[in-house]
C-alpha cells in the first residue's frame, strides 16, 4: 500500500457558471467519489484550496502574491489516497468530478519515502 | 411582527419537540463522549433563533429553520476540530466529515428523517446502559431525548434540581471516559438491552400515570413522551420485538383511561366510579393493534400479561361486567413470571371481588415474605377493604391509618383520608 497525492488542477470559476441546483449536484458527485474511496478504505484526506496565495522564493526569499499560474493549471485542491500502485491511482483519478470541466486535470504523484544517505 | 412572548412560547414548544432529534444526531456525529458539545450546539441554535426571530419575525417553517442553523453550527464545530483533535474521525465513513469537499453533503445524509429516528433509537439504548441505574437512565433520556429542563425533570421525578444536576454530571462523566459512538445493540444482546430500555420507558410512563401530585400537563407530557419513545422502538424492524409491542399496547390501554381517573383537582376516581364514556376508544383500538402484533413469537413477557389485564378492564362495559375470573387467571400467569408483592396484592383484589373476604384474607396470609407486604400501603388498603366487607370498622380504621402512613402519593393519601372520614361518620351513626 502506498500513498498518492492527487493535485486537482483547473476547473476554476466552475461555481459561477452553474445554478445553485447544478452546483449542489456537482458537489454531491464529489461526495460520492470520495465516499466510495472511503468505503474501500482508500481515502486519507482531501481539501479544496483558495484561489489566492503567497509565494516565497529563492535565497532572497522574495514574497509575491498568487495566483501563480494560468487558471487551467492552478491547483484548486488536493486529495491523498492509499492504493497499491499507479494504475489504481489513475483509475481513481478518472472518477474525479474536476474532469467534468474541459480544463480540469488531475496530477498524480506518489508520496516518496525520504531515505537518508 | 412576532412578540417576544409568542417567540418564547414557540421556542419552548420547538425545544420540547426538536431538541431530542438534534441531540441524537449531533451525539452520533461527535461521539457520546462529547454529549456536552451536542447540547451546546442545540442551545446555541435556539439562542440564535430567538435573536433572529425577534428581529425578522418567525420563519415559515421554524423547525426546518432550526435544523438548518444546527447544521451550520455543526460545520463550525467540525472546522474547529482541525486545530485540536477533539473528535474521532478515524473510521472510513467519518473521515469524509473532515474534508471541505464532502462535509456538507455527508452531513445532509445525517439529517434525513430515517437517520434521525435511528439516532434517537441509538441514543435511547446508550442512555440505558446497564452501568447506570434506572433513575439515571430516565433522567438522561428526559434531558437528551425529551427536551426537559433540569427543573422540569426534578418536578416530573419528584426530586430536586440539585439531585438531577448531579445525576446528569455523573452520567456525562461516565460517557466521557468511554469514547464510544452511539450504537444499536448486537442481535445477541438485543432482548437483554431492550428489556432495560422498556423498563425505563415504562417507569417514565408510570411517572405520568401514577404520580398524581403533578399537574395534568406534566402527567400528559410524560405519558406522551413514553409513547413516542416506545413508538420509535416499535417502528424499527430491528427493535420491534413482541415485548415492545406488548408494552405499547399496555401503555395505550392505560392512557385511554387517564381522563377518567382523576378529578380536575387531581383526586383519584376509583375504577367502579369512573365515567367509562370518557375512555379514549382510539387509544384502545391502537392498543389492540399493538397487542395483535405482540402475539408473534414465543416469548411471553410480563408486559403481555399486564396489557391483557388492562384490556380486560378497558373492554368491560361497566364495572359489574368486569370478567374477574379472566383477570384472576391472568394474574396467576403474571405472578409466575414476576413474583413481586404488588402483583400478588393486585391478585388479592381480584380474589376479593370473586370469592369474598375470607378466602382473600387466607390468601394474603400465605404470602411467603410478610415483611415485604408490611412495607406497602396497598397491603393495608386491601386489608381495610376486607374489614369493611366483614363490617369490622375498628380494624378497618386501624388498617386505613397504616395505609395512610405508608402512602407517598398526595392523591392517594386524600383518597384514604376520605375513606377514613366516611367510616368514622358511619361509626357515629351506629
Contacts between the chains, C-beta under 8 A, distances in Angstrom:
chain1	res1	chain2	res2	distance
A	27	B	101	7.7
A	27	B	104	6.7
A	27	B	105	5.9
A	28	B	105	5.4
A	30	B	101	4.9
A	30	B	102	6.5
A	30	B	105	7.4
A	31	B	96	7.0
A	31	B	101	7.3
A	31	B	102	4.6
A	31	B	104	8.0
A	31	B	105	3.5
A	31	B	106	6.1
A	34	B	96	5.9
A	34	B	99	6.6
A	34	B	101	6.2
A	34	B	102	5.1
A	35	B	93	7.7
A	35	B	96	6.1
A	35	B	102	7.0
A	35	B	106	7.4
A	38	B	92	4.5
A	38	B	93	5.9
A	38	B	95	5.5
A	38	B	96	5.4
A	39	B	92	6.1
A	39	B	93	7.1
A	40	B	92	7.9
A	41	B	92	5.4
A	43	B	92	6.8
A	43	B	95	5.6
A	43	B	96	7.2
A	44	B	95	7.7
A	45	B	95	7.1
A	45	B	98	6.5
A	45	B	99	6.4
A	46	B	99	4.6
A	46	B	101	5.3
A	46	B	102	7.5
A	47	B	99	6.0
A	47	B	100	5.4
A	47	B	101	7.1
A	48	B	100	5.3
A	48	B	101	5.9
A	77	B	101	6.9
A	79	B	101	8.0
